[in-house]
Amino acid sequence: MKREDVIIYACVIIGAGVGLMLDQALPGVLIGLGVGYLIKQGISNDQ
């Protein structure tokens, strides 16, 4: 598994956790997914 994929998965899990605390899991997952892709793009542009 690539490092970039792990970053996306971690952001999704963190987003789901925050969403569950706010009783809105799906929006949290989607926000985490978006943030994960942004971080992935930022890391891939640096290398």
N, CA, C and O atoms as a CHARMM CRD file, in Angstrom:
* protein
*
  188
    1    1 MET  N      0.85400  -1.17900   0.00000 PROA 1      0.00000
    2    1 MET  CA     0.00000   0.00000   0.00000 PROA 1      0.00000
    3    1 MET  C      0.89700   1.23900   0.00000 PROA 1      0.00000
    4    1 MET  O      1.87300   1.32200   0.74600 PROA 1      0.00000
    5    2 LYS  N      0.54400   2.18000  -0.84200 PROA 2      0.00000
    6    2 LYS  CA     1.34200   3.39600  -0.94900 PROA 2      0.00000
    7    2 LYS  C      1.07900   4.33700   0.22800 PROA 2      0.00000
    8    2 LYS  O      0.03100   4.29000   0.87200 PROA 2      0.00000
    9    3 ARG  N      2.05900   5.18000   0.47700 PROA 3      0.00000
   10    3 ARG  CA     1.94900   6.13100   1.57900 PROA 3      0.00000
   11    3 ARG  C      0.78600   7.09400   1.36100 PROA 3      0.00000
   12    3 ARG  O      0.10000   7.47000   2.31100 PROA 3      0.00000
   13    4 GLU  N      0.56800   7.49100   0.11500 PROA 4      0.00000
   14    4 GLU  CA    -0.52800   8.42700  -0.17300 PROA 4      0.00000
   15    4 GLU  C     -1.89000   7.81300   0.13400 PROA 4      0.00000
   16    4 GLU  O     -2.80300   8.50500   0.58700 PROA 4      0.00000
   17    5 ASP  N     -2.02200   6.50300  -0.11500 PROA 5      0.00000
   18    5 ASP  CA    -3.28900   5.82500   0.18000 PROA 5      0.00000
   19    5 ASP  C     -3.54500   5.76400   1.67900 PROA 5      0.00000
   20    5 ASP  O     -4.68300   5.91000   2.12600 PROA 5      0.00000
   21    6 VAL  N     -2.49600   5.54900   2.44600 PROA 6      0.00000
   22    6 VAL  CA    -2.63800   5.49900   3.90400 PROA 6      0.00000
   23    6 VAL  C     -3.09800   6.85200   4.43300 PROA 6      0.00000
   24    6 VAL  O     -3.89900   6.91800   5.36500 PROA 6      0.00000
   25    7 ILE  N     -2.59900   7.91400   3.85000 PROA 7      0.00000
   26    7 ILE  CA    -3.00200   9.26700   4.27500 PROA 7      0.00000
   27    7 ILE  C     -4.49300   9.48300   4.01000 PROA 7      0.00000
   28    7 ILE  O     -5.20100  10.03600   4.85200 PROA 7      0.00000
   29    8 ILE  N     -4.96700   9.04800   2.84400 PROA 8      0.00000
   30    8 ILE  CA    -6.39000   9.20100   2.52600 PROA 8      0.00000
   31    8 ILE  C     -7.23800   8.39900   3.49800 PROA 8      0.00000
   32    8 ILE  O     -8.23100   8.90600   4.02000 PROA 8      0.00000
   33    9 TYR  N     -6.85100   7.13900   3.74800 PROA 9      0.00000
   34    9 TYR  CA    -7.62000   6.29700   4.66700 PROA 9      0.00000
   35    9 TYR  C     -7.64300   6.88700   6.06900 PROA 9      0.00000
   36    9 TYR  O     -8.67700   6.86000   6.73600 PROA 9      0.00000
   37   10 ALA  N     -6.51300   7.41800   6.52000 PROA 10     0.00000
   38   10 ALA  CA    -6.45700   8.00300   7.86000 PROA 10     0.00000
   39   10 ALA  C     -7.38000   9.21000   7.96000 PROA 10     0.00000
   40   10 ALA  O     -8.07600   9.37800   8.96100 PROA 10     0.00000
   41   11 CYS  N     -7.39100  10.04800   6.93100 PROA 11     0.00000
   42   11 CYS  CA    -8.26400  11.22200   6.95000 PROA 11     0.00000
   43   11 CYS  C     -9.73500  10.82000   6.94100 PROA 11     0.00000
   44   11 CYS  O    -10.55800  11.45700   7.59800 PROA 11     0.00000
   45   12 VAL  N    -10.06600   9.76800   6.19900 PROA 12     0.00000
   46   12 VAL  CA   -11.45400   9.29200   6.17500 PROA 12     0.00000
   47   12 VAL  C    -11.86300   8.79200   7.55500 PROA 12     0.00000
   48   12 VAL  O    -12.96300   9.09000   8.02000 PROA 12     0.00000
   49   13 ILE  N    -10.99300   8.04100   8.20700 PROA 13     0.00000
   50   13 ILE  CA   -11.31900   7.51200   9.53900 PROA 13     0.00000
   51   13 ILE  C    -11.44200   8.63400  10.55300 PROA 13     0.00000
   52   13 ILE  O    -12.34500   8.61800  11.39000 PROA 13     0.00000
   53   14 ILE  N    -10.55100   9.60100  10.48800 PROA 14     0.00000
   54   14 ILE  CA   -10.64000  10.74600  11.40200 PROA 14     0.00000
   55   14 ILE  C    -11.92500  11.53000  11.14100 PROA 14     0.00000
   56   14 ILE  O    -12.61000  11.93900  12.07800 PROA 14     0.00000
   57   15 GLY  N    -12.24800  11.73700   9.86500 PROA 15     0.00000
   58   15 GLY  CA   -13.48400  12.43700   9.52100 PROA 15     0.00000
   59   15 GLY  C    -14.71300  11.69300  10.00600 PROA 15     0.00000
   60   15 GLY  O    -15.67100  12.30600  10.47700 PROA 15     0.00000
   61   16 ALA  N    -14.68800  10.36600   9.89200 PROA 16     0.00000
   62   16 ALA  CA   -15.82200   9.56600  10.37500 PROA 16     0.00000
   63   16 ALA  C    -15.94900   9.68700  11.88900 PROA 16     0.00000
   64   16 ALA  O    -17.05900   9.78500  12.41300 PROA 16     0.00000
   65   17 GLY  N    -14.83200   9.68200  12.58900 PROA 17     0.00000
   66   17 GLY  CA   -14.87500   9.82000  14.03900 PROA 17     0.00000
   67   17 GLY  C    -15.44900  11.15300  14.47500 PROA 17     0.00000
   68   17 GLY  O    -16.27700  11.21800  15.38300 PROA 17     0.00000
   69   18 VAL  N    -15.00400  12.21600  13.82200 PROA 18     0.00000
   70   18 VAL  CA   -15.53500  13.54000  14.14400 PROA 18     0.00000
   71   18 VAL  C    -17.01500  13.60900  13.78000 PROA 18     0.00000
   72   18 VAL  O    -17.81600  14.17700  14.52300 PROA 18     0.00000
   73   19 GLY  N    -17.37500  13.02900  12.63300 PROA 19     0.00000
   74   19 GLY  CA   -18.76800  13.01500  12.22800 PROA 19     0.00000
   75   19 GLY  C    -19.65100  12.24400  13.18800 PROA 19     0.00000
   76   19 GLY  O    -20.78300  12.65100  13.45100 PROA 19     0.00000
   77   20 LEU  N    -19.15000  11.13400  13.71600 PROA 20     0.00000
   78   20 LEU  CA   -19.93000  10.37000  14.68700 PROA 20     0.00000
   79   20 LEU  C    -20.13900  11.14500  15.97700 PROA 20     0.00000
   80   20 LEU  O    -21.19000  11.03700  16.60800 PROA 20     0.00000
   81   21 MET  N    -19.13900  11.92900  16.37200 PROA 21     0.00000
   82   21 MET  CA   -19.31700  12.75200  17.57200 PROA 21     0.00000
   83   21 MET  C    -20.39200  13.81100  17.35800 PROA 21     0.00000
   84   21 MET  O    -21.05200  14.23300  18.30700 PROA 21     0.00000
   85   22 LEU  N    -20.56700  14.24100  16.10500 PROA 22     0.00000
   86   22 LEU  CA   -21.57000  15.25500  15.78700 PROA 22     0.00000
   87   22 LEU  C    -22.86000  14.64500  15.23900 PROA 22     0.00000
   88   22 LEU  O    -23.73400  15.36700  14.75900 PROA 22     0.00000
   89   23 ASP  N    -22.97900  13.32200  15.30800 PROA 23     0.00000
   90   23 ASP  CA   -24.13900  12.57600  14.81100 PROA 23     0.00000
   91   23 ASP  C    -24.36100  12.73800  13.31200 PROA 23     0.00000
   92   23 ASP  O    -25.49600  12.65400  12.84300 PROA 23     0.00000
   93   24 GLN  N    -23.31200  12.96400  12.57200 PROA 24     0.00000
   94   24 GLN  CA   -23.38100  13.08700  11.11100 PROA 24     0.00000
   95   24 GLN  C    -22.16000  12.37800  10.51200 PROA 24     0.00000
   96   24 GLN  O    -21.20000  13.03500  10.10800 PROA 24     0.00000
   97   25 ALA  N    -22.19200  11.04800  10.45300 PROA 25     0.00000
   98   25 ALA  CA   -21.01600  10.28100  10.04200 PROA 25     0.00000
   99   25 ALA  C    -20.68700  10.47300   8.55600 PROA 25     0.00000
  100   25 ALA  O    -19.52600  10.68900   8.20700 PROA 25     0.00000
  101   26 LEU  N    -21.68100  10.39800   7.69100 PROA 26     0.00000
  102   26 LEU  CA   -21.40400  10.46500   6.25300 PROA 26     0.00000
  103   26 LEU  C    -20.78300  11.79200   5.82600 PROA 26     0.00000
  104   26 LEU  O    -19.80200  11.77100   5.08300 PROA 26     0.00000
  105   27 PRO  N    -21.29700  12.93900   6.25000 PROA 27     0.00000
  106   27 PRO  CA   -20.60700  14.18100   5.87800 PROA 27     0.00000
  107   27 PRO  C    -19.17400  14.24100   6.41200 PROA 27     0.00000
  108   27 PRO  O    -18.28600  14.78500   5.75500 PROA 27     0.00000
  109   28 GLY  N    -18.95300  13.68700   7.59300 PROA 28     0.00000
  110   28 GLY  CA   -17.59400  13.64500   8.13300 PROA 28     0.00000
  111   28 GLY  C    -16.66300  12.80600   7.27600 PROA 28     0.00000
  112   28 GLY  O    -15.51000  13.17300   7.05200 PROA 28     0.00000
  113   29 VAL  N    -17.17200  11.67700   6.79600 PROA 29     0.00000
  114   29 VAL  CA   -16.37200  10.81100   5.91700 PROA 29     0.00000
  115   29 VAL  C    -16.04400  11.53800   4.61800 PROA 29     0.00000
  116   29 VAL  O    -14.90800  11.49200   4.14400 PROA 29     0.00000
  117   30 LEU  N    -17.03000  12.20300   4.05000 PROA 30     0.00000
  118   30 LEU  CA   -16.80300  12.90500   2.78200 PROA 30     0.00000
  119   30 LEU  C    -15.82600  14.06500   2.93600 PROA 30     0.00000
  120   30 LEU  O    -14.99200  14.29800   2.06100 PROA 30     0.00000
  121   31 ILE  N    -15.92700  14.78500   4.03700 PROA 31     0.00000
  122   31 ILE  CA   -14.97800  15.86900   4.28800 PROA 31     0.00000
  123   31 ILE  C    -13.57800  15.30000   4.49000 PROA 31     0.00000
  124   31 ILE  O    -12.60000  15.84200   3.97500 PROA 31     0.00000
  125   32 GLY  N    -13.48500  14.19800   5.24600 PROA 32     0.00000
  126   32 GLY  CA   -12.18700  13.54700   5.44000 PROA 32     0.00000
  127   32 GLY  C    -11.59500  13.06000   4.12900 PROA 32     0.00000
  128   32 GLY  O    -10.38600  13.15700   3.91700 PROA 32     0.00000
  129   33 LEU  N    -12.43700  12.53600   3.24900 PROA 33     0.00000
  130   33 LEU  CA   -11.96500  12.07500   1.94200 PROA 33     0.00000
  131   33 LEU  C    -11.41600  13.23400   1.12100 PROA 33     0.00000
  132   33 LEU  O    -10.36100  13.12300   0.49600 PROA 33     0.00000
  133   34 GLY  N    -12.13300  14.33200   1.12900 PROA 34     0.00000
  134   34 GLY  CA   -11.66900  15.51200   0.39600 PROA 34     0.00000
  135   34 GLY  C    -10.36300  16.05000   0.93700 PROA 34     0.00000
  136   34 GLY  O     -9.46100  16.38600   0.17000 PROA 34     0.00000
  137   35 VAL  N    -10.25600  16.13200   2.25200 PROA 35     0.00000
  138   35 VAL  CA    -9.01500  16.61100   2.87600 PROA 35     0.00000
  139   35 VAL  C     -7.87100  15.64200   2.56100 PROA 35     0.00000
  140   35 VAL  O     -6.74500  16.06800   2.30200 PROA 35     0.00000
  141   36 GLY  N     -8.16300  14.34800   2.58600 PROA 36     0.00000
  142   36 GLY  CA    -7.13700  13.35800   2.27000 PROA 36     0.00000
  143   36 GLY  C     -6.59800  13.50900   0.86300 PROA 36     0.00000
  144   36 GLY  O     -5.39000  13.42200   0.64300 PROA 36     0.00000
  145   37 TYR  N     -7.49600  13.73800  -0.09800 PROA 37     0.00000
  146   37 TYR  CA    -7.03900  13.93800  -1.47300 PROA 37     0.00000
  147   37 TYR  C     -6.23600  15.22500  -1.61300 PROA 37     0.00000
  148   37 TYR  O     -5.26500  15.26200  -2.36900 PROA 37     0.00000
  149   38 LEU  N     -6.62000  16.27600  -0.90400 PROA 38     0.00000
  150   38 LEU  CA    -5.85100  17.52100  -0.95700 PROA 38     0.00000
  151   38 LEU  C     -4.45300  17.32900  -0.38200 PROA 38     0.00000
  152   38 LEU  O     -3.47600  17.83100  -0.93900 PROA 38     0.00000
  153   39 ILE  N     -4.35400  16.60800   0.72500 PROA 39     0.00000
  154   39 ILE  CA    -3.04000  16.33500   1.31200 PROA 39     0.00000
  155   39 ILE  C     -2.21800  15.46500   0.37000 PROA 39     0.00000
  156   39 ILE  O     -1.01900  15.68800   0.20400 PROA 39     0.00000
  157   40 LYS  N     -2.85800  14.47300  -0.24700 PROA 40     0.00000
  158   40 LYS  CA    -2.16100  13.60700  -1.20200 PROA 40     0.00000
  159   40 LYS  C     -1.58900  14.42700  -2.35600 PROA 40     0.00000
  160   40 LYS  O     -0.43900  14.22700  -2.74800 PROA 40     0.00000
  161   41 GLN  N     -2.37800  15.34300  -2.89800 PROA 41     0.00000
  162   41 GLN  CA    -1.89300  16.17600  -3.99300 PROA 41     0.00000
  163   41 GLN  C     -0.75300  17.09100  -3.54800 PROA 41     0.00000
  164   41 GLN  O      0.19600  17.32600  -4.29600 PROA 41     0.00000
  165   42 GLY  N     -0.85900  17.59700  -2.33500 PROA 42     0.00000
  166   42 GLY  CA     0.21500  18.44800  -1.81700 PROA 42     0.00000
  167   42 GLY  C      1.51000  17.68000  -1.64900 PROA 42     0.00000
  168   42 GLY  O      2.58800  18.20800  -1.92200 PROA 42     0.00000
  169   43 ILE  N      1.41400  16.45000  -1.20600 PROA 43     0.00000
  170   43 ILE  CA     2.62000  15.64400  -1.03000 PROA 43     0.00000
  171   43 ILE  C      3.18900  15.20900  -2.37400 PROA 43     0.00000
  172   43 ILE  O      4.40700  15.21400  -2.55400 PROA 43     0.00000
  173   44 SER  N      2.33800  14.83500  -3.31800 PROA 44     0.00000
  174   44 SER  CA     2.83600  14.36200  -4.60900 PROA 44     0.00000
  175   44 SER  C      3.44900  15.50000  -5.42900 PROA 44     0.00000
  176   44 SER  O      4.33000  15.25900  -6.25500 PROA 44     0.00000
  177   45 ASN  N      2.99300  16.73100  -5.21000 PROA 45     0.00000
  178   45 ASN  CA     3.59400  17.87200  -5.92600 PROA 45     0.00000
  179   45 ASN  C      4.96500  18.21600  -5.37300 PROA 45     0.00000
  180   45 ASN  O      5.78900  18.77200  -6.09900 PROA 45     0.00000
  181   46 ASP  N      5.23600  17.90500  -4.11800 PROA 46     0.00000
  182   46 ASP  CA     6.52400  18.19800  -3.51200 PROA 46     0.00000
  183   46 ASP  C      7.60600  17.25000  -4.00100 PROA 46     0.00000
  184   46 ASP  O      8.78000  17.61800  -4.03300 PROA 46     0.00000
  185   47 GLN  N      7.23300  16.05200  -4.37700 PROA 47     0.00000
  186   47 GLN  CA     8.24400  15.04500  -4.74100 PROA 47     0.00000
  187   47 GLN  C      8.56500  15.06400  -6.20200 PROA 47     0.00000
  188   47 GLN  O      9.39400  14.27900  -6.66200 PROA 47     0.00000
